[in-house]
Each structure stands twice: as structure tokens, then as C-alpha cells.
Amino acid sequence: MNLSRAFSVILFLCVSLRGVFPGRALAVEALLGAKVWYVAWNPYLKDVGEKVAPWEGWQYIEGGSGMMYGPSASLLLSDRLTFSVSYLYGVLGARYDTDFIESNGDTNLKVEYHFTGYARTVRHDLDTALSYTLSRNFKLFAGFKYQPLTMKVNKRGGFWDLNDITGAREPDEFYYIDSNELTFKQRNYAPGVGVGYTHAVSDTFTLTANVSFIYFFGTFDIDTGDTYFYPASGTFENPSVNPGSSFSFDSSGIGLNAEPGIVVLLNEKTVLSLGFRFQYVRMTIRNAEGLDDTEGLNDYVYGAYLAALYRL
């Protein structure tokens, strides 16, 4: 979904919902704008590496960062009822450069690895919510999130076989590894509920805080790509090739979203919002035959945001 299509979808939703209340057409108000979010990311791939395939070194990937941005809209259906929708898109990047010792996944012999790599993630967040104002300060809301992401990991490096007794590197037993892209894809669907708090400091400034909980389900796909092995005693020609494989699993989990901020009324038409947004999910991969531990995969996304809405 590109940004122009996202704007079209959000406008269509707003117009459609206004049509649901024909008797209140003049009273229904709409706000349309955009949101920018600076994202820091501690990816679930760290736990995949730690729990599933420690010899791959994914657990040493550093946290990534990037910008997400997109349109948002709110439709004030009545004095108490509000519908909102937003779409954010962004590309997050993370590098890793590490040396570590692990047991080989097949033989359990000790091996010393060195890997360098880069993880590039395309992430989408589509959120909808229907909120009901309980009092001057509190509201309840329920909604649905769609969150697809695609992560591509390029890595290269090598490993030394270690002596079983001394632990020293075996001479002439270094193997250079050159991997094609490993691709991880997620498709998450998540209903959720939450509570919001507002406190008007003045006619212009309002403090806000929203907390919500989600249950998500979806798919988790892996394409390992081909891996090429070059022995140290040979040349960089005619490598042995380990063909890649593709796997598809079911995934599910729970999540928490928190968003404290401040709303500034610039004038009668324009509203500015800034604050901090935090998302956490704890994921379980199911139908993963041959994997010892696929629970407790943690993903953290957080950062400052800025949004502007214009009253139509």
C-alpha cells in the first residue's frame, strides 16, 4: 500500500461513515492530516537467533531505526463517539558485526564465527479505532490493527572449527560464507481494546495518554536463500552451495501500545499533536516442526511522533 492509496482509503472510510449518519450530516466533523514517527526498533529476530538457531548470529543484530509516516483522520460522529484511522509506512535498518562461539547446529562441535550483515525492514501499520467518551477525562476505545512487515537480511563472514580439547582454531579450517538474502515476512491481524485519558491544561494545550492491549494472529514466513561456502585452502571459485529453503508458520501473541503526548490547538482549524509512542509484542511461532523453542519472541518499537490534523 503506497501513500496515495492510503490517503484514498482513509478519505473513503470517512465519507462512508459520514453517510451512516445522514440525519446528523451537518453535525459530523472530520479532521484529516498526517503523522511522522521516528522509530527505534529492538527486533524479534534477536530472540529467533537466541532460541532457534544461535549459530546464525541473528541475536547479535543491533537495534535498528528509521522514519515512519503517513495519513491519519478522525471523524467526530457525535459528542461522545469518534472514529479514527491512520496508516504509517517506513523502512528500518540495522547492522551487525560480531564474533562469537557456538556449537554447530548439526554436530554440536564448537565453532568460532564472524559475521557482518545488514537487516532492512519494510514495515506497515494500519490502525482503526472507535472511541467512546465516558467523562471529561476518560474514554474507551476498540479497534483493529493490520501490520505486515518484510525483513531482508544480508550477511557474510566465516567460521573456524575449534579443537575439541584446546579450544584453539584448527589450522587451515576457516570457511568463508557468503549468503544471499534471508527473507522474513509477517502478516499480523490484531483486534484490541484500550483506555484514554485527557487533561486540559488550558484552552490551547491538552495532555493525553492512551494505553491499549492487542491480541494478534497471522503468518510467519522464512526464505533462507542460498549459502555459498569457500574453504580457506581453495579459491573463490566453484563454491559448495547449500540450497535455500522456505518455511511458513502460524504466529500469534499479545501486545501493548502506549502513547503519551500533548495536543496543541493552533487555531480553529488546525490541531498539532506530539508525544512518544511505544509498541511491544510477545510472539509465538506455531507449526514449527524441528524448532525447540518458539515462544517468547519479543519485539519493541518506540520513538517520538508529530502529527497535524486539519478540520474540514
Salt bridges, closest charged atoms under 4 A:
GLU29 OE1 - ARG311 NH1 2.57
GLU56 OE1 - LYS155 NZ 2.32
ASP97 OD1 - HIS114 NE2 3.79
ASP99 OD1 - HIS114 ND1 2.89
GLU112 OE2 - ARG169 NH2 2.84
ASP125 OD1 - ARG123 NE 3.92
ASP127 OD1 - LYS145 NZ 2.78
ASP127 OD2 - ARG277 NH2 3.33
ASP178 OD1 - ARG156 NH2 3.63
GLU181 OE1 - LYS152 NZ 3.85
GLU259 OE2 - LYS35 NZ 3.21
GLU259 OE1 - ARG277 NE 3.47
ASP293 OD2 - LYS51 NZ 3.91
ASP299 OD1 - ARG123 NH1 3.98
